[in-house]
Amino acid sequence: MSDPNEDPARDSPAPVPGPAPRLPEDWLGAIVMALLAAITFAIVIARYFTDQSFAWTEEISISLMVVVTMVATGAAVARDRHIRIELFCASGSARRRRALALLSSAATVLAFLCLAGLGTRLAYDDFRYDVTSPGIGVAQWWYTVWLPVLSLAVAARAMQRLIDAWRTR
C-alpha cells in the first residue's frame, strides 16, 4: 500500500518529447533525395559500363541539390532547429529569450526575402536573355525559377515562427 504523504508527481518520470510533427517538407525532401540517389546510381552504372559522363545528369543533380537544401531549410525553420548559438539563445530571462527569438525570426524572414528577390532577378535575366543550360540545352530559367519560389516558402515558415514568438508572452 502506498504512503498517503508521498507525492506521486515526484516519482513519475519526466515527460518525453514526442516525435517531431510531419511536415510537407519531409515528403518533398524524401522524394528529391530518392531522385538524387537514382540519378547518382545511374551515373555510376553508366560510367562503369560506358566510361562516359552524361552532362545532363550532373545538371539535374545540381538543381535537385539546391531544391533539397531549400526544402530542408524550410523544415528546420518550421521546427525551430536552425543554426544558432545556444549559449545566447537558451540562457537568460524569458524576456531575453523571446526578444532573441523575435530577432532571429525577423532576420530569417528578411534574409530569405532578399534571396527571393535576387533569385527572381536571376531567373528573369535567364528568361530575358534566353540562356540555355550547358548539358541539355533547355532554358536555364527552368532551374533558376525554383530558388525564389522556395525562398518565399522558407520566408513564410520563418514568418510563422515570428508570429508564434510574438504571441508567446
N, CA, C and O of each residue as an XYZ file, in Angstrom:
676
protein
N       0.839     -1.167      0.000
C       0.000      0.000      0.000
C       0.892      1.239      0.000
O       1.951      1.245      0.627
N       0.472      2.263     -0.687
C       1.308      3.459     -0.807
C       1.077      4.400      0.368
O       0.015      4.396      0.991
N       2.081      5.193      0.652
C       2.034      6.161      1.737
C       1.246      7.377      1.266
O       1.565      7.922      0.210
N       0.214      7.835      2.013
C      -0.572      8.986      1.577
C       0.232     10.288      1.606
O      -0.179     11.274      0.994
N       1.372     10.307      2.308
C       2.188     11.523      2.364
C       3.139     11.660      1.169
O       3.758     12.708      0.990
N       3.258     10.606      0.353
C       4.146     10.661     -0.791
C       3.535     11.491     -1.911
O       2.320     11.512     -2.109
N       4.402     12.163     -2.626
C       3.967     12.965     -3.773
C       4.123     12.100     -5.025
O       5.249     11.804     -5.425
N       3.005     11.684     -5.657
C       3.142     10.811     -6.827
C       3.807     11.516     -8.010
O       4.412     10.851     -8.850
N       3.712     12.826     -8.096
C       4.321     13.555     -9.204
C       5.846     13.541     -9.104
O       6.548     13.639    -10.111
N       6.347     13.418     -7.866
C       7.792     13.430     -7.664
C       8.439     12.184     -8.251
O       9.544     12.259     -8.790
N       7.776     11.054     -8.155
C       8.347      9.798     -8.614
C       8.040      9.497    -10.077
O       8.619      8.573    -10.649
N       7.147     10.254    -10.686
C       6.807      9.978    -12.084
C       7.931     10.487    -12.986
O       8.550     11.514    -12.708
N       8.178      9.765    -14.051
C       9.261     10.192    -14.941
C       8.912     11.495    -15.648
O       7.743     11.844    -15.809
N       9.953     12.199    -16.064
C       9.746     13.447    -16.795
C       9.114     13.131    -18.145
O       9.402     12.092    -18.739
N       8.261     14.015    -18.627
C       7.625     13.753    -19.915
C       8.672     13.708    -21.030
O       9.582     14.534    -21.094
N       8.510     12.735    -21.887
C       9.424     12.565    -23.010
C       8.809     13.257    -24.222
O       7.661     12.987    -24.577
N       9.567     14.145    -24.857
C       9.004     14.800    -26.028
C       8.746     13.792    -27.132
O       9.548     12.888    -27.366
N       7.623     13.958    -27.805
C       7.256     13.049    -28.879
C       8.033     13.349    -30.151
O       8.834     14.283    -30.196
N       7.792     12.563    -31.165
C       8.490     12.811    -32.431
C       8.042     14.135    -33.034
O       6.940     14.620    -32.777
N       8.922     14.696    -33.835
C       8.601     15.966    -34.488
C       7.418     15.753    -35.424
O       7.297     14.693    -36.038
N       6.553     16.745    -35.535
C       5.398     16.579    -36.419
C       5.836     16.470    -37.875
O       6.843     17.049    -38.284
N       5.068     15.727    -38.637
C       5.355     15.575    -40.066
C       5.001     16.856    -40.789
O       3.976     17.478    -40.512
N       5.851     17.239    -41.710
C       5.646     18.450    -42.494
C       5.651     18.086    -43.977
O       6.218     17.061    -44.355
N       5.028     18.910    -44.822
C       5.109     18.654    -46.265
C       6.551     18.651    -46.763
O       6.869     17.968    -47.737
N       7.420     19.403    -46.105
C       8.830     19.441    -46.485
C       9.491     18.075    -46.333
O      10.415     17.745    -47.076
N       9.023     17.286    -45.376
C       9.602     15.961    -45.169
C       9.391     15.074    -46.391
O      10.319     14.424    -46.871
N       8.161     15.058    -46.883
C       7.851     14.226    -48.046
C       8.560     14.731    -49.295
O       9.111     13.939    -50.059
N       8.551     16.031    -49.506
C       9.217     16.597    -50.673
C      10.719     16.324    -50.617
O      11.329     15.970    -51.626
N      11.305     16.489    -49.444
C      12.728     16.204    -49.279
C      13.050     14.749    -49.548
O      14.068     14.447    -50.170
N      12.200     13.844    -49.092
C      12.430     12.413    -49.326
C      12.342     12.077    -50.816
O      13.135     11.287    -51.327
N      11.386     12.674    -51.497
C      11.240     12.429    -52.937
C      12.459     12.955    -53.699
O      12.989     12.272    -54.575
N      12.898     14.161    -53.367
C      14.052     14.744    -54.058
C      15.313     13.936    -53.757
O      16.133     13.714    -54.648
N      15.473     13.495    -52.511
C      16.640     12.677    -52.175
C      16.617     11.339    -52.922
O      17.667     10.851    -53.341
N      15.431     10.744    -53.092
C      15.320      9.498    -53.851
C      15.694      9.737    -55.314
O      16.377      8.913    -55.922
N      15.256     10.846    -55.873
C      15.644     11.185    -57.249
C      17.156     11.365    -57.365
O      17.777     10.872    -58.308
N      17.743     12.075    -56.400
C      19.198     12.261    -56.404
C      19.931     10.924    -56.320
O      20.919     10.710    -57.022
N      19.451     10.033    -55.470
C      20.088      8.725    -55.337
C      19.961      7.929    -56.632
O      20.917      7.275    -57.050
N      18.805      7.976    -57.266
C      18.607      7.251    -58.525
C      19.499      7.808    -59.629
O      20.087      7.046    -60.396
N      19.602      9.127    -59.712
C      20.450      9.738    -60.733
C      21.919      9.413    -60.473
O      22.660      9.102    -61.405
N      22.338      9.483    -59.221
C      23.726      9.165    -58.884
C      24.037      7.699    -59.203
O      25.109      7.386    -59.720
N      23.114      6.825    -58.898
C      23.298      5.408    -59.223
C      23.397      5.216    -60.736
O      24.224      4.438    -61.211
N      22.563      5.917    -61.484
C      22.613      5.830    -62.948
C      23.948      6.348    -63.486
O      24.500      5.788    -64.433
N      24.461      7.416    -62.882
C      25.763      7.951    -63.307
C      26.866      6.914    -63.081
O      27.708      6.695    -63.951
N      26.854      6.286    -61.917
C      27.883      5.287    -61.592
C      27.802      4.108    -62.552
O      28.827      3.661    -63.065
N      26.610      3.601    -62.799
C      26.438      2.466    -63.716
C      26.868      2.852    -65.135
O      27.563      2.088    -65.805
N      26.458      4.026    -65.587
C      26.802      4.470    -66.941
C      28.316      4.635    -67.100
O      28.879      4.241    -68.121
N      28.961      5.206    -66.110
C      30.419      5.377    -66.200
C      31.139      4.032    -66.140
O      32.163      3.839    -66.795
N      30.607      3.122    -65.364
C      31.250      1.808    -65.254
C      31.173      1.050    -66.581
O      32.163      0.468    -67.022
N      29.997      1.058    -67.218
C      29.819      0.285    -68.439
C      30.246      1.018    -69.706
O      30.669      0.377    -70.668
N      30.144      2.354    -69.729
C      30.438      3.078    -70.967
C      31.683      3.946    -70.886
O      32.186      4.392    -71.918
N      32.190      4.195    -69.693
C      33.349      5.059    -69.496
C      33.101      6.469    -70.048
O      34.023      7.126    -70.531
N      31.850      6.921    -69.971
C      31.491      8.262    -70.423
C      30.698      8.970    -69.333
O      30.082      8.343    -68.471
N      30.734     10.295    -69.400
C      29.977     11.109    -68.460
C      28.747     11.664    -69.171
O      28.808     12.021    -70.347
N      27.656     11.731    -68.464
C      26.437     12.308    -69.013
C      26.210     13.658    -68.338
O      25.882     13.724    -67.154
N      26.386     14.719    -69.097
C      26.291     16.069    -68.543
C      24.890     16.376    -68.038
O      24.735     17.128    -67.076
N      23.878     15.817    -68.663
C      22.519     16.126    -68.243
C      22.240     15.645    -66.824
O      21.470     16.272    -66.097
N      22.863     14.534    -66.425
C      22.632     14.041    -65.066
C      23.266     14.962    -64.032
O      22.697     15.182    -62.963
N      24.432     15.497    -64.345
C      25.089     16.412    -63.422
C      24.293     17.705    -63.295
O      24.177     18.271    -62.208
N      23.752     18.162    -64.408
C      22.959     19.383    -64.418
C      21.699     19.236    -63.556
O      21.366     20.124    -62.771
N      21.023     18.135    -63.708
C      19.805     17.892    -62.921
C      20.156     17.661    -61.457
O      19.433     18.119    -60.573
N      21.261     16.952    -61.185
C      21.673     16.710    -59.798
C      21.961     18.004    -59.058
O      21.564     18.161    -57.903
N      22.640     18.921    -59.704
C      22.939     20.208    -59.061
C      21.649     20.958    -58.751
O      21.506     21.539    -57.675
N      20.721     20.944    -59.684
C      19.446     21.616    -59.463
C      18.670     20.972    -58.310
O      18.082     21.668    -57.483
N      18.676     19.654    -58.266
C      17.974     18.952    -57.189
C      18.644     19.168    -55.835
O      17.969     19.167    -54.805
N      19.968     19.353    -55.825
C      20.653     19.642    -54.559
C      20.229     21.002    -54.002
O      20.093     21.159    -52.788
N      20.023     21.969    -54.870
C      19.520     23.273    -54.420
C      18.116     23.112    -53.853
O      17.790     23.685    -52.813
N      17.286     22.331    -54.540
C      15.914     22.113    -54.064
C      15.910     21.431    -52.707
O      15.193     21.866    -51.805
N      16.694     20.372    -52.540
C      16.696     19.653    -51.263
C      17.257     20.526    -50.144
O      16.818     20.415    -48.999
N      18.212     21.386    -50.455
C      18.751     22.302    -49.449
C      17.683     23.285    -48.987
O      17.536     23.524    -47.788
N      16.949     23.846    -49.916
C      15.911     24.817    -49.553
C      14.749     24.140    -48.823
O      14.183     24.718    -47.895
N      14.394     22.934    -49.228
C      13.322     22.199    -48.555
C      13.733     21.864    -47.125
O      12.935     22.014    -46.200
N      14.964     21.414    -46.940
C      15.451     21.106    -45.586
C      15.543     22.367    -44.734
O      15.305     22.322    -43.527
N      15.889     23.490    -45.358
C      15.924     24.758    -44.626
C      14.532     25.126    -44.133
O      14.368     25.565    -42.994
N      13.536     24.948    -44.984
C      12.154     25.219    -44.572
C      11.720     24.344    -43.408
O      11.052     24.818    -42.490
N      12.094     23.074    -43.440
C      11.752     22.170    -42.343
C      12.470     22.570    -41.058
O      11.883     22.522    -39.977
N      13.728     22.963    -41.171
C      14.485     23.384    -39.985
C      13.887     24.644    -39.376
O      13.802     24.763    -38.154
N      13.480     25.572    -40.208
C      12.869     26.808    -39.699
C      11.515     26.495    -39.056
O      11.197     27.027    -37.992
N      10.724     25.642    -39.691
C       9.408     25.302    -39.143
C       9.515     24.625    -37.778
O       8.670     24.831    -36.907
N      10.566     23.811    -37.597
C      10.746     23.108    -36.328
C      11.605     23.891    -35.340
O      11.861     23.415    -34.234
N      12.045     25.063    -35.716
C      12.917     25.896    -34.895
C      14.215     25.156    -34.565
O      14.677     25.163    -33.424
N      14.779     24.532    -35.564
C      16.023     23.774    -35.412
C      17.139     24.354    -36.277
O      18.083     23.646    -36.627
N      17.039     25.614    -36.616
C      18.066     26.218    -37.449
C      19.299     26.544    -36.612
O      19.266     26.475    -35.383
N      20.366     26.893    -37.282
C      21.643     27.141    -36.612
C      21.558     28.412    -35.767
O      21.102     29.454    -36.238
N      21.996     28.312    -34.532
C      22.067     29.469    -33.638
C      23.057     29.147    -32.529
O      23.482     28.003    -32.367
N      23.406     30.139    -31.794
C      24.337     29.967    -30.685
C      23.503     29.771    -29.425
O      22.953     30.730    -28.883
N      23.412     28.543    -28.967
C      22.545     28.200    -27.839
C      22.955     28.916    -26.555
O      22.108     29.174    -25.700
N      24.224     29.238    -26.408
C      24.675     29.931    -25.218
C      23.903     31.238    -25.045
O      23.554     31.616    -23.927
N      23.640     31.920    -26.153
C      22.910     33.185    -26.085
C      21.395     32.980    -26.141
O      20.651     33.657    -25.432
N      20.948     32.069    -26.964
C      19.503     31.918    -27.197
C      18.780     31.150    -26.100
O      17.594     31.389    -25.873
N      19.449     30.247    -25.422
C      18.773     29.422    -24.421
C      19.014     29.895    -22.995
O      18.424     29.348    -22.064
N      19.856     30.885    -22.802
C      20.137     31.353    -21.446
C      19.474     32.708    -21.229
O      19.014     33.354    -22.171
N      19.437     33.107    -20.006
C      18.862     34.409    -19.676
C      17.386     34.317    -19.337
O      16.816     33.232    -19.225
N      16.797     35.468    -19.180
C      15.395     35.535    -18.778
C      14.475     35.165    -19.942
O      14.896     35.108    -21.098
N      13.222     34.920    -19.608
C      12.226     34.593    -20.639
C      12.052     35.765    -21.601
O      11.847     35.561    -22.797
N      12.132     36.971    -21.091
C      12.002     38.149    -21.937
C      13.152     38.222    -22.953
O      12.941     38.533    -24.126
N      14.359     37.933    -22.484
C      15.524     37.950    -23.380
C      15.416     36.855    -24.435
O      15.706     37.093    -25.608
N      14.999     35.653    -24.026
C      14.844     34.554    -24.983
C      13.790     34.891    -26.026
O      13.960     34.580    -27.204
N      12.706     35.524    -25.601
C      11.652     35.922    -26.546
C      12.163     36.980    -27.510
O      11.880     36.916    -28.706
N      12.915     37.953    -27.003
C      13.465     39.001    -27.870
C      14.429     38.409    -28.899
O      14.424     38.809    -30.063
N      15.252     37.460    -28.465
C      16.173     36.825    -29.406
C      15.432     35.959    -30.421
O      15.840     35.880    -31.580
N      14.354     35.313    -30.002
C      13.549     34.528    -30.939
C      12.902     35.440    -31.986
O      12.848     35.100    -33.167
N      12.411     36.601    -31.541
C      11.831     37.563    -32.480
C      12.889     38.081    -33.451
O      12.641     38.178    -34.653
N      14.058     38.411    -32.929
C      15.139     38.911    -33.773
C      15.584     37.844    -34.778
O      15.779     38.143    -35.957
N      15.741     36.624    -34.320
C      16.165     35.527    -35.189
C      15.153     35.280    -36.305
O      15.528     35.127    -37.468
N      13.885     35.242    -35.951
C      12.845     35.006    -36.959
C      12.761     36.153    -37.950
O      12.617     35.929    -39.152
N      12.849     37.378    -37.454
C      12.784     38.542    -38.346
C      13.980     38.564    -39.299
O      13.824     38.869    -40.482
N      15.161     38.244    -38.794
C      16.350     38.201    -39.648
C      16.235     37.102    -40.698
O      16.670     37.281    -41.835
N      15.653     35.967    -40.322
C      15.467     34.869    -41.276
C      14.489     35.270    -42.372
O      14.729     35.004    -43.550
N      13.384     35.911    -41.985
C      12.418     36.397    -42.982
C      13.099     37.355    -43.941
O      12.967     37.220    -45.157
N      13.822     38.315    -43.403
C      14.488     39.310    -44.234
C      15.513     38.669    -45.178
O      15.568     39.010    -46.360
N      16.309     37.756    -44.664
C      17.342     37.114    -45.487
C      16.728     36.335    -46.651
O      17.213     36.411    -47.780
N      15.666     35.590    -46.370
C      15.080     34.786    -47.444
C      14.224     35.615    -48.395
O      14.045     35.229    -49.550
N      13.696     36.738    -47.940
C      13.036     37.647    -48.882
C      14.060     38.285    -49.820
O      13.794     38.459    -51.009
N      15.224     38.633    -49.284
C      16.302     39.157    -50.142
C      16.756     38.095    -51.142
O      16.968     38.395    -52.317
N      16.905     36.859    -50.677
C      17.298     35.779    -51.568
C      16.237     35.538    -52.645
O      16.571     35.245    -53.793
N      14.968     35.659    -52.278
C      13.892     35.512    -53.266
C      13.958     36.630    -54.298
O      13.761     36.385    -55.488
N      14.230     37.845    -53.860
C      14.344     38.962    -54.796
C      15.505     38.780    -55.752
O      15.359     38.989    -56.956
N      16.654     38.392    -55.228
C      17.819     38.160    -56.085
C      17.604     36.967    -57.011
O      18.008     36.997    -58.174
N      16.974     35.929    -56.501
C      16.677     34.758    -57.329
C      15.690     35.082    -58.438
O      15.780     34.540    -59.540
N      14.744     35.972    -58.140
C      13.791     36.403    -59.168
C      14.509     37.158    -60.275
O      14.237     36.951    -61.458
N      15.422     38.031    -59.887
C      16.210     38.756    -60.895
C      17.031     37.791    -61.745
O      17.118     37.955    -62.962
N      17.628     36.794    -61.116
C      18.417     35.806    -61.843
C      17.548     35.028    -62.830
O      17.912     34.874    -63.995
N      16.403     34.540    -62.363
C      15.508     33.777    -63.246
C      14.986     34.657    -64.382
O      14.876     34.206    -65.522
N      14.667     35.907    -64.065
C      14.183     36.811    -65.113
C      15.271     37.101    -66.144
O      14.990     37.154    -67.341
N      16.505     37.289    -65.690
C      17.604     37.502    -66.633
C      17.830     36.266    -67.504
O      18.079     36.391    -68.703
N      17.744     35.073    -66.907
C      17.864     33.847    -67.698
C      16.762     33.761    -68.738
O      16.997     33.333    -69.868
N      15.559     34.166    -68.357
C      14.428     34.155    -69.285
C      14.587     35.222    -70.364
O      14.406     34.951    -71.550
N      14.927     36.430    -69.941
C      15.019     37.566    -70.861
C      16.128     37.378    -71.888
O      15.942     37.694    -73.063
N      17.262     36.875    -71.466
C      18.394     36.702    -72.382
C      18.440     35.314    -73.014
O      19.403     34.971    -73.700
N      17.412     34.529    -72.784
C      17.278     33.207    -73.398
C      18.515     32.338    -73.157
O      19.075     31.754    -74.085
N      18.925     32.268    -71.893
C      20.087     31.466    -71.514
C      19.673     29.997    -71.514
O      18.624     29.638    -70.978
N      20.499     29.161    -72.116
C      20.216     27.728    -72.126
C      21.238     27.004    -71.260
O      22.357     27.478    -71.062
N      20.840     25.867    -70.757
C      21.729     25.093    -69.902
C      22.809     24.428    -70.747
O      22.565     24.084    -71.903
N      24.000     24.245    -70.182
C      25.102     23.705    -70.984
C      24.949     22.226    -71.328
O      25.420     21.798    -72.381
N      24.309     21.437    -70.478
C      24.244     19.994    -70.716
C      23.121     19.574    -71.640
O      23.345     18.854    -72.613
N      21.928     20.015    -71.341
C      20.757     19.589    -72.096
C      20.376     20.602    -73.165
O      19.885     20.241    -74.235
N      20.604     21.856    -72.868
C      20.241     22.905    -73.809
C      18.833     23.437    -73.615
O      18.290     24.092    -74.504
N      18.231     23.162    -72.452
C      16.903     23.707    -72.157
C      17.056     25.089    -71.550
O      18.156     25.493    -71.170
N      15.973     25.797    -71.464
C      16.006     27.142    -70.890
C      16.490     27.071    -69.439
O      15.973     26.287    -68.643
N      17.470     27.883    -69.110
C      18.077     27.877    -67.778
C      17.082     28.303    -66.704
O      17.191     27.871    -65.556
N      16.114     29.144    -67.060
C      15.169     29.621    -66.058
C      14.307     28.490    -65.517
O      13.701     28.646    -64.457
N      14.231     27.362    -66.206
C      13.506     26.215    -65.665
C      14.123     25.764    -64.345
O      13.427     25.264    -63.461
N      15.425     25.944    -64.225
C      16.109     25.586    -62.989
C      16.107     26.737    -61.987
O      15.843     26.533    -60.802
N      16.401     27.942    -62.463
C      16.589     29.062    -61.543
C      15.288     29.587    -60.958
O      15.317     30.279    -59.941
N      14.157     29.281    -61.563
C      12.890     29.788    -61.041
C      12.548     29.187    -59.670
O      11.767     29.767    -58.915
N      13.124     28.042    -59.357
C      12.793     27.388    -58.086
C      13.451     28.047    -56.889
O      12.963     27.910    -55.767
N      14.550     28.759    -57.103
C      15.201     29.444    -55.981
C      14.295     30.493    -55.349
O      14.129     30.466    -54.129
N      13.693     31.422    -56.107
C      12.805     32.388    -55.451
C      11.534     31.758    -54.887
O      11.031     32.193    -53.851
N      11.022     30.745    -55.560
C       9.805     30.089    -55.059
C      10.064     29.437    -53.701
O       9.291     29.617    -52.760
N      11.148     28.687    -53.610
C      11.464     28.012    -52.353
C      11.945     28.986    -51.287
O      11.740     28.748    -50.097
N      12.581     30.076    -51.696
C      12.982     31.112    -50.734
C      11.754     31.758    -50.102
O      11.740     32.037    -48.903
N      10.735     31.991    -50.904
C       9.484     32.539    -50.358
C       8.815     31.548    -49.408
O       8.212     31.950    -48.413
N       8.920     30.262    -49.712
C       8.354     29.254    -48.811
C       9.088     29.249    -47.468
O       8.454     29.139    -46.419
N      10.407     29.365    -47.493
C      11.178     29.422    -46.249
C      10.848     30.705    -45.491
O      10.712     30.684    -44.267
N      10.717     31.824    -46.210
C      10.347     33.089    -45.567
C       8.971     32.984    -44.917
O       8.747     33.542    -43.843
N       8.053     32.273    -45.561
C       6.719     32.083    -44.978
C       6.798     31.254    -43.697
O       6.117     31.555    -42.717
N       7.632     30.209    -43.706
C       7.817     29.406    -42.488
C       8.438     30.255    -41.373
O       8.049     30.141    -40.211
N       9.393     31.095    -41.729
C      10.014     31.968    -40.729
C       9.014     32.994    -40.211
O       9.053     33.365    -39.038
N       8.121     33.452    -41.080
C       7.075     34.384    -40.640
C       6.127     33.701    -39.658
O       5.662     34.328    -38.705
N       5.841     32.427    -39.883
C       5.033     31.667    -38.921
C       5.731     31.609    -37.563
O       5.088     31.782    -36.527
N       7.042     31.367    -37.562
C       7.792     31.344    -36.304
C       7.774     32.716    -35.642
O       7.659     32.816    -34.420
N       7.888     33.775    -36.445
C       7.863     35.135    -35.909
C       6.523     35.428    -35.250
O       6.480     35.999    -34.161
N       5.440     35.045    -35.895
C       4.100     35.263    -35.330
C       3.925     34.455    -34.048
O       3.374     34.957    -33.068
N       4.395     33.193    -34.048
C       4.307     32.370    -32.837
C       5.112     32.980    -31.694
O       4.655     32.998    -30.551
N       6.310     33.480    -31.999
C       7.140     34.111    -30.966
C       6.499     35.401    -30.472
O       6.594     35.726    -29.288
N       5.859     36.126    -31.354
C       5.198     37.381    -30.973
C       4.015     37.103    -30.041
O       3.782     37.849    -29.090
N       3.277     36.037    -30.315
C       2.090     35.726    -29.497
C       2.466     35.150    -28.141
O       1.703     35.270    -27.183
N       3.634     34.526    -28.051
C       4.093     33.948    -26.787
C       4.556     35.060    -25.864
O       5.423     35.853    -26.230
N       4.005     35.122    -24.712
C       4.372     36.205    -23.761
C       5.050     35.621    -22.566
O       5.436     36.355    -21.655
